[in-house]
Amino acid sequence: MRDYGADSVSVTEVAVATNGDVVKARQMVRTLAQSSGLSLVHQTKLVTAASELGRNMLVHGGGGTVRASAVVEGPRKGVWVEFADHGPGIEDIGLALTDGWTSGNGMGLGLSGAQRLVDEFDLDTGSSGTTVRIVKWGR
């Protein structure tokens, strides 16, 4: 996936260390989705994915940073969001992306559900942390 954050001059950032910070990040993503002209359905999908990924970042990665930007590619407008933590990483990506699998007390829909809700999904993980980048395009 292209690093839309590197291309944008207007990246917004929220540090996530508490549940309240996840709410702030979700609100930031909703505002960008609205200003980018995403339909209500696409806004809801993006905000739901952001909520799941933000919560995962907090619970499994100990918190981190959410960066987001409106993006334009030709006639398409959308929103790019990056979730980066410095946690232990994901041991088995394939397993973590399997519906129903959970490493905790959740429903096991976080990563796989978020992946289905967006148009682009990129996950990079290792012992120094996990970074997930997503894009939702308007139609």
CYANA upper distance limits for C-alpha pairs under 8 A (distance plus 0.5 A):
  1 MET  CA    120 GLU  CA      7.82
  1 MET  CA    121 PHE  CA      8.14
  1 MET  CA    122 ASP  CA      6.93
  3 ASP  CA      7 ASP  CA      7.48
  4 TYR  CA      8 SER  CA      6.82
  4 TYR  CA     69 SER  CA      8.26
  4 TYR  CA     71 VAL  CA      7.46
  4 TYR  CA     80 TRP  CA      7.01
  5 GLY  CA     11 VAL  CA      6.88
  5 GLY  CA     67 ARG  CA      8.17
  5 GLY  CA     68 ALA  CA      7.64
  5 GLY  CA     69 SER  CA      7.11
  5 GLY  CA     80 TRP  CA      7.74
  8 SER  CA     69 SER  CA      7.41
  8 SER  CA     71 VAL  CA      7.95
 10 SER  CA     69 SER  CA      6.78
 10 SER  CA     70 ALA  CA      8.37
 11 VAL  CA     67 ARG  CA      6.85
 11 VAL  CA     68 ALA  CA      5.99
 11 VAL  CA     69 SER  CA      5.29
 11 VAL  CA     70 ALA  CA      8.47
 12 THR  CA     28 MET  CA      8.35
 12 THR  CA     67 ARG  CA      6.06
 12 THR  CA     68 ALA  CA      5.80
 12 THR  CA     69 SER  CA      6.77
 13 GLU  CA     65 THR  CA      7.40
 13 GLU  CA     66 VAL  CA      6.13
 13 GLU  CA     67 ARG  CA      4.86
 13 GLU  CA     68 ALA  CA      6.99
 14 VAL  CA     21 ASP  CA      7.86
 14 VAL  CA     24 LYS  CA      7.79
 14 VAL  CA     25 ALA  CA      6.43
 14 VAL  CA     65 THR  CA      6.31
 14 VAL  CA     66 VAL  CA      5.75
 14 VAL  CA     67 ARG  CA      7.02
 15 ALA  CA     21 ASP  CA      7.41
 15 ALA  CA     63 GLY  CA      8.29
 15 ALA  CA     64 GLY  CA      6.46
 15 ALA  CA     65 THR  CA      5.00
 15 ALA  CA     66 VAL  CA      6.86
 16 VAL  CA     21 ASP  CA      5.40
 16 VAL  CA     22 VAL  CA      6.58
 16 VAL  CA     25 ALA  CA      8.22
 16 VAL  CA     54 GLY  CA      8.24
 16 VAL  CA     58 LEU  CA      7.36
 16 VAL  CA     63 GLY  CA      5.65
 16 VAL  CA     64 GLY  CA      5.68
 16 VAL  CA     65 THR  CA      6.11
 16 VAL  CA     66 VAL  CA      7.60
 17 ALA  CA     21 ASP  CA      6.78
 17 ALA  CA     58 LEU  CA      7.02
 17 ALA  CA     62 GLY  CA      7.70
 17 ALA  CA     63 GLY  CA      5.28
 17 ALA  CA     64 GLY  CA      7.21
 18 THR  CA     22 VAL  CA      7.23
 18 THR  CA     58 LEU  CA      7.64
 18 THR  CA     63 GLY  CA      7.97
 19 ASN  CA     23 VAL  CA      7.09
 19 ASN  CA     55 ARG  CA      7.98
 19 ASN  CA     58 LEU  CA      8.24
 20 GLY  CA     24 LYS  CA      6.92
 21 ASP  CA     25 ALA  CA      6.68
 22 VAL  CA     26 ARG  CA      6.64
 22 VAL  CA     51 SER  CA      7.29
 22 VAL  CA     54 GLY  CA      6.13
 22 VAL  CA     55 ARG  CA      7.01
 22 VAL  CA     58 LEU  CA      8.49
 23 VAL  CA     27 GLN  CA      6.68
 23 VAL  CA     51 SER  CA      8.10
 24 LYS  CA     28 MET  CA      6.69
 25 ALA  CA     29 VAL  CA      6.79
 25 ALA  CA     50 ALA  CA      8.26
 25 ALA  CA     51 SER  CA      8.48
 25 ALA  CA     54 GLY  CA      8.08
 25 ALA  CA     66 VAL  CA      7.10
 26 ARG  CA     30 ARG  CA      6.70
 26 ARG  CA     47 VAL  CA      6.45
 26 ARG  CA     50 ALA  CA      6.60
 26 ARG  CA     51 SER  CA      6.38
 27 GLN  CA     31 THR  CA      6.66
 28 MET  CA     32 LEU  CA      6.86
 28 MET  CA     68 ALA  CA      8.37
 29 VAL  CA     33 ALA  CA      6.60
 29 VAL  CA     46 LEU  CA      8.15
 29 VAL  CA     47 VAL  CA      6.82
 29 VAL  CA     50 ALA  CA      7.85
 29 VAL  CA     68 ALA  CA      7.37
 29 VAL  CA     79 VAL  CA      8.32
 29 VAL  CA     81 VAL  CA      8.15
 30 ARG  CA     34 GLN  CA      6.65
 30 ARG  CA     43 GLN  CA      6.95
 30 ARG  CA     46 LEU  CA      8.31
 30 ARG  CA     47 VAL  CA      6.48
 31 THR  CA     35 SER  CA      6.67
 32 LEU  CA     36 SER  CA      6.47
 32 LEU  CA     68 ALA  CA      8.49
 32 LEU  CA     69 SER  CA      7.52
 32 LEU  CA     70 ALA  CA      6.62
 32 LEU  CA     79 VAL  CA      7.19
 33 ALA  CA     37 GLY  CA      6.95
 33 ALA  CA     38 LEU  CA      6.00
 33 ALA  CA     43 GLN  CA      6.13
 33 ALA  CA     46 LEU  CA      8.31
 33 ALA  CA     70 ALA  CA      8.09
 33 ALA  CA     78 GLY  CA      7.62
 33 ALA  CA     79 VAL  CA      6.68
 34 GLN  CA     38 LEU  CA      6.39
 34 GLN  CA     39 SER  CA      8.29
 34 GLN  CA     43 GLN  CA      7.48
 36 SER  CA     70 ALA  CA      6.82
 36 SER  CA     77 LYS  CA      6.69
 36 SER  CA     78 GLY  CA      6.56
 36 SER  CA     79 VAL  CA      7.68
 36 SER  CA    138 GLY  CA      8.46
 37 GLY  CA     77 LYS  CA      8.01
 37 GLY  CA     78 GLY  CA      8.45
 37 GLY  CA    138 GLY  CA      7.49
 38 LEU  CA     42 HIS  CA      6.28
 38 LEU  CA     43 GLN  CA      6.34
 38 LEU  CA     77 LYS  CA      8.41
 38 LEU  CA     78 GLY  CA      7.51
 38 LEU  CA    137 TRP  CA      7.86
 38 LEU  CA    138 GLY  CA      5.35
 38 LEU  CA    139 ARG  CA      8.06
 39 SER  CA     43 GLN  CA      6.54
 39 SER  CA    138 GLY  CA      7.38
 39 SER  CA    139 ARG  CA      8.45
 40 LEU  CA     44 THR  CA      6.59
 41 VAL  CA     45 LYS  CA      6.79
 42 HIS  CA     46 LEU  CA      6.61
 42 HIS  CA    136 LYS  CA      7.85
 42 HIS  CA    137 TRP  CA      8.44
 42 HIS  CA    138 GLY  CA      7.49
 43 GLN  CA     47 VAL  CA      6.52
 44 THR  CA     48 THR  CA      6.45
 45 LYS  CA     49 ALA  CA      6.70
 45 LYS  CA    117 LEU  CA      5.88
 45 LYS  CA    118 VAL  CA      7.52
 46 LEU  CA     50 ALA  CA      6.60
 46 LEU  CA    117 LEU  CA      7.17
 46 LEU  CA    118 VAL  CA      6.91
 46 LEU  CA    136 LYS  CA      6.83
 47 VAL  CA     51 SER  CA      6.53
 48 THR  CA     52 GLU  CA      6.78
 48 THR  CA    114 ALA  CA      7.88
 48 THR  CA    117 LEU  CA      8.41
 49 ALA  CA     53 LEU  CA      6.62
 49 ALA  CA    110 GLY  CA      8.29
 49 ALA  CA    113 GLY  CA      7.69
 49 ALA  CA    114 ALA  CA      4.80
 49 ALA  CA    115 GLN  CA      8.07
 49 ALA  CA    117 LEU  CA      6.81
 49 ALA  CA    118 VAL  CA      7.85
 50 ALA  CA     54 GLY  CA      6.31
 50 ALA  CA     81 VAL  CA      8.32
 50 ALA  CA    114 ALA  CA      8.00
 51 SER  CA     55 ARG  CA      6.56
 52 GLU  CA     56 ASN  CA      6.67
 52 GLU  CA    110 GLY  CA      5.66
 52 GLU  CA    111 LEU  CA      7.85
 52 GLU  CA    114 ALA  CA      7.18
 53 LEU  CA     57 MET  CA      6.55
 53 LEU  CA     83 PHE  CA      7.58
 53 LEU  CA    110 GLY  CA      7.06
 53 LEU  CA    111 LEU  CA      7.33
 53 LEU  CA    114 ALA  CA      7.56
 53 LEU  CA    132 VAL  CA      8.43
 54 GLY  CA     58 LEU  CA      6.77
 54 GLY  CA     66 VAL  CA      8.12
 54 GLY  CA     83 PHE  CA      7.37
 55 ARG  CA     59 VAL  CA      6.54
 56 ASN  CA     60 HIS  CA      6.05
 56 ASN  CA     61 GLY  CA      7.62
 56 ASN  CA    110 GLY  CA      7.58
 57 MET  CA     61 GLY  CA      5.31
 57 MET  CA     62 GLY  CA      7.04
 57 MET  CA     63 GLY  CA      5.91
 57 MET  CA     64 GLY  CA      7.16
 57 MET  CA     83 PHE  CA      7.62
 57 MET  CA     84 ALA  CA      7.90
 57 MET  CA     85 ASP  CA      6.76
 58 LEU  CA     62 GLY  CA      5.34
 58 LEU  CA     63 GLY  CA      4.45
 58 LEU  CA     64 GLY  CA      7.52
 59 VAL  CA     63 GLY  CA      7.63
 60 HIS  CA     87 GLY  CA      7.41
 61 GLY  CA     85 ASP  CA      6.00
 61 GLY  CA     86 HIS  CA      6.67
 61 GLY  CA     87 GLY  CA      4.44
 61 GLY  CA     88 PRO  CA      7.20
 61 GLY  CA     89 GLY  CA      7.85
 61 GLY  CA    129 GLY  CA      7.59
 61 GLY  CA    130 THR  CA      8.01
 62 GLY  CA     85 ASP  CA      7.61
 62 GLY  CA     86 HIS  CA      7.90
 62 GLY  CA     87 GLY  CA      6.52
 63 GLY  CA     85 ASP  CA      6.42
 63 GLY  CA     86 HIS  CA      8.27
 63 GLY  CA     87 GLY  CA      8.48
 64 GLY  CA     83 PHE  CA      7.73
 64 GLY  CA     84 ALA  CA      6.03
 64 GLY  CA     85 ASP  CA      4.70
 64 GLY  CA     86 HIS  CA      7.28
 65 THR  CA     82 GLU  CA      8.44
 65 THR  CA     83 PHE  CA      6.43
 65 THR  CA     84 ALA  CA      5.86
 65 THR  CA     85 ASP  CA      7.03
 66 VAL  CA     81 VAL  CA      7.49
 66 VAL  CA     82 GLU  CA      6.05
 66 VAL  CA     83 PHE  CA      5.18
 66 VAL  CA     84 ALA  CA      7.03
 67 ARG  CA     81 VAL  CA      6.19
 67 ARG  CA     82 GLU  CA      5.60
 67 ARG  CA     83 PHE  CA      7.21
 68 ALA  CA     79 VAL  CA      7.60
 68 ALA  CA     80 TRP  CA      6.02
 68 ALA  CA     81 VAL  CA      4.75
 68 ALA  CA     82 GLU  CA      6.74
 69 SER  CA     79 VAL  CA      6.29
 69 SER  CA     80 TRP  CA      5.87
 69 SER  CA     81 VAL  CA      7.13
 70 ALA  CA     77 LYS  CA      7.87
 70 ALA  CA     78 GLY  CA      6.36
 70 ALA  CA     79 VAL  CA      5.02
 70 ALA  CA     80 TRP  CA      6.79
 71 VAL  CA     77 LYS  CA      6.28
 71 VAL  CA     78 GLY  CA      5.70
 71 VAL  CA     79 VAL  CA      6.02
 71 VAL  CA     80 TRP  CA      6.97
 72 VAL  CA     76 ARG  CA      6.16
 72 VAL  CA     77 LYS  CA      5.05
 72 VAL  CA     78 GLY  CA      6.89
 73 GLU  CA     77 LYS  CA      7.02
 76 ARG  CA    137 TRP  CA      7.25
 76 ARG  CA    138 GLY  CA      7.16
 76 ARG  CA    139 ARG  CA      8.15
 77 LYS  CA    137 TRP  CA      6.43
 77 LYS  CA    138 GLY  CA      6.27
 78 GLY  CA    135 VAL  CA      7.34
 78 GLY  CA    136 LYS  CA      5.99
 78 GLY  CA    137 TRP  CA      4.61
 78 GLY  CA    138 GLY  CA      6.04
 79 VAL  CA    135 VAL  CA      6.05
 79 VAL  CA    136 LYS  CA      6.02
 79 VAL  CA    137 TRP  CA      7.11
 80 TRP  CA    133 ARG  CA      7.70
 80 TRP  CA    134 ILE  CA      6.24
 80 TRP  CA    135 VAL  CA      4.92
 80 TRP  CA    136 LYS  CA      7.30
 81 VAL  CA    133 ARG  CA      6.18
 81 VAL  CA    134 ILE  CA      5.85
 81 VAL  CA    135 VAL  CA      6.91
 82 GLU  CA    131 THR  CA      7.38
 82 GLU  CA    132 VAL  CA      6.19
 82 GLU  CA    133 ARG  CA      4.84
 82 GLU  CA    134 ILE  CA      7.00
 83 PHE  CA    130 THR  CA      8.42
 83 PHE  CA    131 THR  CA      5.98
 83 PHE  CA    132 VAL  CA      5.66
 83 PHE  CA    133 ARG  CA      6.90
 84 ALA  CA    129 GLY  CA      7.78
 84 ALA  CA    130 THR  CA      6.29
 84 ALA  CA    131 THR  CA      4.78
 84 ALA  CA    132 VAL  CA      7.07
 85 ASP  CA    129 GLY  CA      5.79
 85 ASP  CA    130 THR  CA      6.01
 85 ASP  CA    131 THR  CA      7.01
 86 HIS  CA    128 SER  CA      5.95
 86 HIS  CA    129 GLY  CA      4.43
 86 HIS  CA    130 THR  CA      7.12
 87 GLY  CA    127 SER  CA      7.84
 87 GLY  CA    128 SER  CA      6.87
 87 GLY  CA    129 GLY  CA      5.05
 87 GLY  CA    130 THR  CA      7.36
 88 PRO  CA    126 GLY  CA      7.55
 88 PRO  CA    127 SER  CA      5.50
 88 PRO  CA    128 SER  CA      6.71
 88 PRO  CA    129 GLY  CA      6.09
 88 PRO  CA    130 THR  CA      8.38
 89 GLY  CA    125 THR  CA      5.70
 89 GLY  CA    126 GLY  CA      5.27
 89 GLY  CA    127 SER  CA      5.64
 89 GLY  CA    128 SER  CA      7.12
 89 GLY  CA    129 GLY  CA      5.25
 89 GLY  CA    130 THR  CA      5.82
 90 ILE  CA     96 ALA  CA      7.93
 90 ILE  CA    125 THR  CA      6.54
 90 ILE  CA    126 GLY  CA      7.30
 90 ILE  CA    130 THR  CA      7.71
 91 GLU  CA    126 GLY  CA      8.43
 92 ASP  CA     96 ALA  CA      6.65
 93 ILE  CA     97 LEU  CA      6.63
 94 GLY  CA     98 THR  CA      6.97
 95 LEU  CA    101 TRP  CA      7.40
 96 ALA  CA    101 TRP  CA      6.95
 96 ALA  CA    102 THR  CA      7.69
 96 ALA  CA    111 LEU  CA      7.46
 96 ALA  CA    112 SER  CA      8.19
 97 LEU  CA    101 TRP  CA      8.24
 97 LEU  CA    111 LEU  CA      6.17
 97 LEU  CA    112 SER  CA      5.27
 98 THR  CA    108 GLY  CA      8.39
 98 THR  CA    112 SER  CA      6.79
 99 ASP  CA    108 GLY  CA      6.60
 99 ASP  CA    109 LEU  CA      6.27
 99 ASP  CA    112 SER  CA      6.48
 99 ASP  CA    113 GLY  CA      8.15
100 GLY  CA    107 MET  CA      6.82
100 GLY  CA    108 GLY  CA      4.87
100 GLY  CA    109 LEU  CA      6.58
101 TRP  CA    107 MET  CA      8.11
101 TRP  CA    108 GLY  CA      5.16
101 TRP  CA    109 LEU  CA      8.06
102 THR  CA    106 GLY  CA      6.65
102 THR  CA    107 MET  CA      7.06
102 THR  CA    108 GLY  CA      4.81
102 THR  CA    109 LEU  CA      8.39
103 SER  CA    108 GLY  CA      8.29
109 LEU  CA    113 GLY  CA      5.48
109 LEU  CA    114 ALA  CA      8.24
110 GLY  CA    114 ALA  CA      6.44
111 LEU  CA    115 GLN  CA      6.60
112 SER  CA    116 ARG  CA      6.87
113 GLY  CA    117 LEU  CA      6.87
114 ALA  CA    118 VAL  CA      7.13
115 GLN  CA    119 ASP  CA      8.43
115 GLN  CA    120 GLU  CA      8.19
115 GLN  CA    121 PHE  CA      6.35
118 VAL  CA    134 ILE  CA      7.11
118 VAL  CA    135 VAL  CA      6.64
118 VAL  CA    136 LYS  CA      5.56
119 ASP  CA    134 ILE  CA      7.94
119 ASP  CA    135 VAL  CA      6.31
119 ASP  CA    136 LYS  CA      5.67
119 ASP  CA    137 TRP  CA      7.10
120 GLU  CA    133 ARG  CA      8.35
120 GLU  CA    134 ILE  CA      5.80
120 GLU  CA    135 VAL  CA      5.46
120 GLU  CA    136 LYS  CA      7.31
121 PHE  CA    132 VAL  CA      7.69
121 PHE  CA    133 ARG  CA      6.31
121 PHE  CA    134 ILE  CA      5.08
121 PHE  CA    135 VAL  CA      7.30
122 ASP  CA    132 VAL  CA      6.09
122 ASP  CA    133 ARG  CA      5.61
122 ASP  CA    134 ILE  CA      6.92
123 LEU  CA    130 THR  CA      7.78
123 LEU  CA    131 THR  CA      6.37
123 LEU  CA    132 VAL  CA      4.99
123 LEU  CA    133 ARG  CA      7.05
124 ASP  CA    130 THR  CA      6.22
124 ASP  CA    131 THR  CA      5.71
124 ASP  CA    132 VAL  CA      6.89
125 THR  CA    129 GLY  CA      6.31
125 THR  CA    130 THR  CA      4.68
125 THR  CA    131 THR  CA      6.78
126 GLY  CA    130 THR  CA      6.88
